[in-house]
Amino acid sequence: MGARTFIVVGGTSGLGLAVARLLADEDQVVVLGDVADEVDATADELGCGGIICDISSYPQVRDAFAEVADRYDTIDGVVDCASIWAGGDLADLPPERIRRAVEVNALGTTYVLKVALEQLHRQGFGNVVYVGAMAVTQPRPGIPVYRATKSYGRSLVESVAEAQHSNRIKVMQLHPGPMPTRLQERVGDQFLDEVYALPDQVATEVVRLLRLAPDDLYVSGELVLRADGRW
């Protein structure tokens, strides 16, 4: 198919960086992140594009996607790996931490999906992959806000996928278990299961979904669970 263009939201660390590395071998990649030094470092390392973007800001998301579309004409796929951790009992969580988790995990996901789908509909094809979390499958102590925001993302993606009415535009989601990433370091070892997958292993599945062709059938709405090394 030749070189394609992919946007990796949250592509400067963890799973997002692993995805960007795999894609950059063959395709044009643009990573989005909200820390300038990290965006620059990733772009230099991978030889890819980088845009500073706080996805909780709709204008920043809109402008970032417009910049990529102007440069490459089309966007073949978008993966949303950005996430803010908010662990701890609800009573102990500072209001500003709650607000930031909702801004990034809920509003940010909404803005990314909205802008990405507008672009994909203009060009008539493309894939979107939302990276959720296994936390949505069952309650776990100490993560009520994080789980709620990721459950929002899952619900949003399910509804949006159903609304496409065409596999030329595929909206899919993948829910990995805890992984040894920077986010996991913030979470703490008590939430890292004895069996888990590495970011590089999960990234392979994300890339598989991103690279699905427009004529691959019956995949819009595909849900990949237990991407955590279990059998």
C-alpha positions, -999 to +999 in steps of 0.1 A: +000+000+000+030+023+003+038+046+032+008+055+053+003+083+078-006+076+115-012+098+145-002+084+179-018+104+206+002+100+238+031+087+217+060+099+239+061+071+265+048+037+274+025+019+249+022+050+227+059+052+222+061+014+215+034+018+188+051+048+172+084+028+171+067+000+152+049+022+128+079+045+121+098+016+104+075+017+074+051+046+077+049+083+084+042+089+120+032+120+140+033+118+178+011+141+200+021+149+235+017+177+260+053+180+271+075+198+246+108+182+255+093+147+253+077+154+219+110+168+206+130+138+220+106+113+205+106+130+171+144+130+170+147+094+181+122+080+156+127+105+128+090+112+129+068+143+132+058+157+166+032+181+177+027+196+212-010+190+220-030+189+252-060+168+241-082+183+268-082+214+246-105+210+216-087+238+196-054+221+201-067+188+189-084+204+159-053+223+149-029+193+154-050+171+131-054+199+106-016+203+105-011+166+098-037+166+071-023+196+054+012+181+054+003+145+043-032+150+027-047+119+044-045+103+078-047+065+076-051+058+113-052+073+148-045+056+181-054+073+214-030+061+240-031+092+262-042+087+298-040+103+332-039+081+363-061+089+393-057+063+419-069+063+455-101+064+474-125+090+462-125+107+496-087+112+494-085+124+458-078+161+454-104+178+432-078+191+408-066+155+402-102+143+396-108+172+371-076+165+352-084+128+348-118+137+335-104+163+312-079+140+295-095+105+298-130+116+290-131+150+273-097+144+255-109+110+242-141+127+229-122+155+211-098+130+195-126+108+183-146+138+170-118+154+151-103+121+138-137+109+125-143+142+108-111+138+089-116+101+081-151+109+067-138+137+045-113+112+029-136+082+031-115+057+050-092+052+080-089+035+114-092+047+150-080+026+179-089+036+215-066+021+242-087+016+273-079-006+303-088-040+317-100-020+348-133-015+330-142-052+332-145-054+369-143-031+399-109-028+416-104-011+450-087+022+448-094+033+413-130+046+411-122+077+391-097+062+367-121+032+361-150+056+355-131+077+330-119+046+311-154+032+311-166+064+296-141+059+267-153+023+262-190+034+260-182+063+237-162+041+213-189+014+212-216+039+203-194+057+177-184+024+161-220+013+157-228+047+140-202+043+112-223+020+090-192+012+070-160-008+075-141+017+054-140+037+086-132+014+115-135+024+152-119-002+175-107-006+210-081-025+229-080-030+267-046-040+280-039-050+316-014-033+338+020-029+320+054-018+333+052+018+319+057+053+333+020+054+342+024+021+360+052+035+380+029+062+392+002+037+400+025+015+422+033-022+422+001-031+441-017-028+407+008-047+386-005-082+382+018-112+384+010-120+348+013-090+324+023-081+289+051-057+279+043-025+259+061-039+229+039-070+229+006-050+231+019-025+205+020-053+179-018-057+183-025-020+182-005-017+149-023-047+135-056-029+140-043+004+127-030-012+095-063-029+085-073-021+050-105-003+041-119-035+025-112-058+055-147-068+065-165-071+099-140-053+121-155-019+129-163-021+166-137-049+172-130-052+209-097-068+220-097-077+257-071-093+280-041-080+261-021-088+292-002-121+285-028-144+299-041-175+280 
